Amino acid sequence: MTEPKAEPSADEYALKAKAAPDAPAPELPYLPPMPNDRSIGIALVGAGRISAAHLDAYRTHGLNVVSICSRNLEHARSRRDAFFPGCRATDNFEELLGDRRTEVIDIATHPDVRVDLMRRAFAAGKHVLSQKPFVEDLATGEMLVEEAERRGVKLAVNQNGRWAPHLAYMRGAVAAGLIGEVVGVHVAIRWNHAWIAGTAFEAVEDLVLWDFGIHWFDFLASVVGERPLQVRATVARAASQTVRPPLLAEALVSFDGGQASLVFDGATRYGASDATAIVGTRGTISSRGPDLGVQSVELHTEAGVARPELRGTWFNDGFAGTMGELLCAIEEGREPLNSARGNLFSLKFCLAAVKSSRTGETVSVRRSDGDGATLWASDVQPV
């Protein structure tokens, strides 16, 4: 006869955590990957605000920018003078395509012109790194992926969050099996996104879930794979916000054997915070800090708690990571980790959340046909 279980202690009733001993932090690959040959010619297209992060990262890591192109020639010249004085500044994209020194084109423009630029780059035999989200609808994304593959060039997406030091280390811990099977991923971010006032971003529909949130849908996909089953999302305007798009958004996700939550409070004037936790069957890894760039990581396992000392910041090491991974893939003759084909799942996932926020319904991220093949919800429409 089984003995009855003892009554829980007062600490167990109070959910009081036990003290954990310190443990050594495992060495994991989290720094931006870099090719052996850093002389591969890169052309940057688009000289807006974000281009400074690209160029600073490339300069810091010794990459070879040979051209900067913008519809506004003075913008291109300004970026050239600030970061790569020896490169060419131009407003002629066709001239750039004809330059045999250029092997990779970094397209950092707004989405309305990206598709045409990518197709012209493929036709010229150039590899492409596209800004995120790299397309606004899935059919166009699939078309571009197939066209790049048909022409024998690589298409990668600038999902730079994957190489933010804390997120890259956490992703590495999952890949190394240090926390077992993932059963929970939880992100809670508070920040002030009102800086978009008067910029082109104020016109972006579903700004927080789509343009901002794609980083975290992509990160979630990178640690749970293609396991998400359904998502329910909401958006709301914060009290007294003055910018046009809603600054509050959240998404609840279920996947095989687990759950996830993404909470974005983009109207936080004071007390900014950025926290991420990945819960596994054998441990938990988490990060916390006041913003995207300042984060501390803790890895809790049976051995205790490890606190790795990480180098770098999201801006601009994350941008070095996306380009570096593409250059490594070109050098090694493989697909990049941030390939556009792989990014299609992140886009489908994010678009499902946008659809849910608009309809108030829970949206399936995948469904199966009679043969068990994975099909994607055909009614998930572009933003």
N, C-alpha and C positions, 0 to 999 in steps of 0.2 A: 504494500500500500504506500502510495506516495505521500511523503510528509507535506503538510501545508506550508506554503511559502511564508517566510517571516514578514511581518508588517514593514512597509517602507520606513526608512529613517526620516527624521525631520528634514535633513538636508536633501533627501531624495524628493520629499514632498515639495520642498521649496525650489527644486530644480537647480540646486547649488552646484556649480562646476567645481571639479577637483583640480588642485594645482598640478601642473604638468612640469616635468623636469626639462631643462634645456637639452636640445639635441643638435648635432652638427647639421648644417645646411648642405643638402646634396648639390653637387655641381651639375648644372643643367644648361643646355644651349639656349640663351635668350638674347644675346647680342645680335645686331644686324648681320646677316650673312653677307660675305663679300667674295667676289670671284678672285681667282689668281691673277687674271689679266684685267687691270682697271683702266686700260686704254680704250676700251670699246666706246665709240663715239655716241654721245647722247644729245638729242635736240629737245629742248623744252618748248612746248607750244602753249601759250597763255601766260601773261605776265601780270596777273592780278595779285591780290593780297596773299593767297596761299602759295604762290610760286616762290616766295622768299624762304619758306620752310623747305621746299624741295631743293633749292639751290644751296642753301646753307648746309643741308645734310650731305649733298654730293661733294661740296667743297671740303667739308670736314673729313670725309672718307676717301678723298683723293680720286674721285671719279672724273671722267673726262667729258665735260659739257662743251660741245663744239658750236652749238647755235642756240639762240633764244629768239622765238618768233611770237609776234603779237600783232593784232590788227592796228594797234597804236604803237608805232615805231619808237616813240619816245619812251614808252613803258619798257619796251624790250631793251633799249639802250641803257635805261636806268638800272635794270636788273643786271645787265652785262657788266656795267661799271662797278656795281656793288659786290658782285660775286665772282665773275669769270671775265676779267678785262680782256683776255686774249681771244675770247670766242666771238662769233659773228652775231650781230643783232639784225633782224630782218622782219619785214611785214609780208614777205612773199613765201607762202607755204609751199608752192610748187618748186621754188628755188631750193628750199630746204630738202624736199624729197629727192632732188637730183644730186645732192651732195653725197658722194661715195664715202665720205668719212662717217656719215651718220648711219648707225645700225639700229638704234633704239630711239623711238619717239615717245616722250612723256607728254601726254595730252592732259593739260590741267585747265581746260576751258569749262565754261558752263555747258550743261547737257544739250542745249539746243543745237549746237554745231558739232558735237563730238562724233556722232555716228558717221557723218560725211568725212570728217578728218581721218577717222580710223580706217574706213574703207579705202581711201586714197593712199594711206600709209601701207596697208596690206598690198595694194596693187604695185607699189614701188618696192616691195620686198622688205619692208621695215618691221621689226618687232615693236610692239606697243605696250606701254603702261598707261592705262586709262584712269582718270579720276573716278572716285566713287560717288554715288551709285553709277555704274558704268553705262547703264541704259535705263529707260523709264518704262519699258514693257518687256515681257519675257520673250515674245516672238522675235523682237529685234535683237535681243541678247543671243538667242540661239542662232539666228542668222549670222551674226558677227563671229561667233565662236566657230561655226562651220566654215565660214569664208576664210578665217585666219588659218584653220587647219588645212583647208584645201590648198592654200597658197604656201604652206610650209613655214609660217611665221608664228611667233608666240604672242599671245594676248594675255596680259596680266592686269589685275585691278589694284588700285592704290588703297587697299584696306589696311592702312598704316597702323590701326589699332592692334593688329596681330603682333607688331613688333614694339609696342610700348613695353618697356622693360618688365613691369609687373605682370602684364597680361601674357607676355611671351614666356616668362618663368612659370606662371600658373599653367599655361598650355603645355609646357614641357613636362611639368609634374604629372599631368594627366596622361600624356603620351607615354611616360616612363612607367606608368602603373603604380605610382607612389600612393595614390589614394583609392585604388581599386576602381570599381565601376561607378560612374557618376550617377548620383540619384537626385542631385539638386544643384541649380545654378541661380544665384540671386544677386542682382545688381540694383543699387539704389544711389542715384546721383542727384545732388542739389547744387544748382549753379544759376547764374544770371545770364539768360540768353537774349536779354533785351538789347544787346549790342547790335543786333541785326537791323535796328531802326534806320530807315533810309537807304538800306542796301538792297541788292537784288534778292537776298535771302528772304526778305520780308514778303516777297511775292510767291514763295515756294509753298504749295499746298502740303499739308501734313508734315511740316518742317521737322518737328521733334521726332516723330516715329520714323520718318523716311530719311531725310538728309542727315540727321544726327544719329538716329537709332540704328541705321544700317551697320554701324560699327559693332554694336552689341548683339544684333541678330547674327552678324558674321562671326563674332567671337563665340557666341553660344553654339552655332553650328560647328565651329572648329573643335569644341570639346565634347559634344554629344553626337556628332556625326549626323546622319540623316534619320535620327530617331524621333524628331518632333512630330506629334500626331495632330494637335490642334492648338489654336491660339485664340484668346479672347482679349481684346484691347479696347481701351477708352482714351479719349482726349478731352481736354477741357480748357477753357480760358481761365487764367488766374484772376482773382479779384484785383481790379485796378490796373491790369496790364494794359499797355498802350500800343504795342506792336500788333500787327494783324493776325498772324497765325496763333493758335492755342499753344501755350508754353508748358502745359501739363499733359503727360501721357504715361500710360502703364500698359503692360502686356503680361498675361498669365499664360503659361505654356505647359502642356502635358506632353510627355514623351514616354516611350516604353520603359517602365520601371522608375520613372522620376518626374520631377516638376521643375519649373523655372519661373522666375519673376523678374521683370525689368520695370523699374520705376524711375521716371524722369521728372524732376521738379525744376523746370527751367525758368522759374520766376523767383528764385531765392536771392534776395538782395544781401542778406547777411547770414553767416554760418554755412558757407559752402562745404560740401562733403562729397566724397566719391568712394564707394565701398563695393567690393565684389567678393563673393564667396562661392566656392565650388565644394560641394559635399559629396564624398564618396563612401563606398562600403568599408574602406580601410583607413580613411582619414579625411581631413578637411584642409583646404588651402584658401587663404583669404588675403585681401589687400585693403588698405584703408589710407585715406589722406584727404587733404583739403581740396585737391584738384587733380586733373589728369596727369600732371607732371611730378607731383610729390606724393609718393606712395610707399608704404611699408608692407612687407609680405610676411605672413606666418604660415608655416606648414605644421599641422597637428596630426601626429600618427601615434601608434602604440609606443614608439621610442621616445616621445615627448614633443616639444615644440621647437621648431627650427626657424630662425629669423635670418634669411639670406640678406647680405649687403649688396644691393644691385647698383650698377652704374648706368648712367644715361637717363633720358627723359623721353616721353612720347614725342613731343615736339623738340628736336627734329629727328631723333633716332628712328622713330617709326617710319619716317619717309625714306631714310637710308635702307631700312629693312625691305620695303616693297621693291625698290629698284635693285638692291643687292641680290635679292632672291631671284628676280628676273634675269639678271646678268649671270648668276650662278647656273640657272637652268639652261641658258643659251650655251654657256661654256661646257656644261656636262651633258647636253643633248637630252634633256628631260623636261617634263612639265613643271612649271613653278608651283609652289604651294599656294600662291595667290592667283592661280589661273582663272581666267574668265569662266571656263567650263565649271570649275568647282564653285565659283561665286554665284552661279545661277541658282543654286539651292538657297544661299543667303538671301538673294533677291526675292525668291518665291516665298520664303519665310516672312520677310519684311512686308511684302505686298499683302500676304494673308492677314497680317496684323492691321495694316491700313484698311483693308476691306472690313475687318471686324469692327474697327472703330467707327466706320461709316454706317454699317448696317445694324450694329448692336448684337450681331450673332457670333457664335463661336464658329471659327472657320477651320476646316481641315486643311492641313498642310500637304498631306499626301493621301492617296487612296490606291487600292490595288484592283487590277482587273481579274478575270477568272483564272488566268494563268499565273497570278502572283506577281506580275511585272508592276513596277511602281509607275503610276501615272500621276501627273500633277494637276491640281484643280484647274480646269480650263476656264472657269469663270473668275479667276483672280485677275482683275483688270489693272492696267497701268495707272500710276498716280497722275 
